[in-house]
Amino acid sequence: MTTPKKSVEKKTQVREYTYSDLSKLTVGSEPVNVYGVVLDATFPHKSFKSDKYICSYKIASSTSPVDK
């Protein structure tokens, strides 16, 4: 005799993202989602103030101001 297999339903969560213009963001604001191009990045290094590692990125998007 074989036992019938139980059907397994995989539940997936649907995440909704709201993207913000870089020109409308301020330093220290809450985490946001953005599209942009990475212009420069630093190599990860240990923070002087804690045991965490830091990596900085300089990004730009189509909403970034352009110097003429």
C-alpha positions as CSV (number, residue, x, y, z in Angstrom):
1,M,0.0,0.0,0.0
2,T,1.1,3.5,-0.7
3,T,0.1,6.6,1.2
4,P,-1.1,9.6,-0.8
5,K,1.3,12.5,-0.9
6,K,0.1,15.7,0.7
7,S,0.2,18.7,-1.5
8,V,2.5,21.3,-0.3
9,E,1.6,24.9,-1.0
10,K,4.4,27.4,-1.0
11,K,3.4,30.7,0.3
12,T,5.3,33.7,-1.0
13,Q,5.2,37.1,0.4
14,V,4.6,40.0,-2.0
15,R,6.8,43.0,-1.1
16,E,5.8,46.4,-2.3
17,Y,8.6,49.0,-2.8
18,T,8.2,52.7,-3.0
19,Y,11.2,54.4,-4.7
20,S,12.3,57.9,-3.8
21,D,14.1,60.5,-5.8
22,L,17.7,61.1,-4.6
23,S,17.0,64.9,-4.8
24,K,14.2,64.6,-2.2
25,L,16.2,62.6,0.4
26,T,17.9,64.1,3.5
27,V,20.8,62.7,5.5
28,G,19.7,60.6,8.4
29,S,16.2,59.9,7.0
30,E,14.7,56.4,7.4
31,P,15.8,53.6,5.1
32,V,14.5,54.1,1.5
33,N,14.7,52.3,-1.9
34,V,16.4,54.1,-4.8
35,Y,17.7,53.4,-8.3
36,G,21.0,54.9,-9.1
37,V,24.5,54.5,-10.6
38,V,27.4,53.8,-8.2
39,L,30.0,56.5,-9.0
40,D,32.5,55.6,-6.2
41,A,32.8,53.2,-3.3
42,T,35.2,52.7,-0.4
43,F,36.7,49.4,0.6
44,P,35.0,48.0,3.7
45,H,36.9,49.0,6.8
46,K,36.4,48.6,10.6
47,S,34.8,51.6,12.3
48,F,36.9,53.5,14.8
49,K,33.9,53.9,17.2
50,S,32.6,50.3,17.2
51,D,33.3,46.7,15.9
52,K,31.2,47.2,12.8
53,Y,32.5,47.5,9.3
54,I,31.7,50.5,7.1
55,C,31.5,50.9,3.3
56,S,30.5,54.2,1.7
57,Y,28.9,54.6,-1.7
58,K,28.5,57.7,-3.9
59,I,25.5,57.3,-6.1
60,A,23.7,59.4,-8.7
61,S,20.4,59.2,-10.5
62,S,18.5,61.0,-13.2
63,T,17.1,63.3,-10.4
64,S,20.5,64.3,-9.2
65,P,21.5,67.9,-9.7
66,V,24.1,68.5,-12.5
67,D,26.8,71.1,-12.2
68,K,27.2,73.1,-15.4
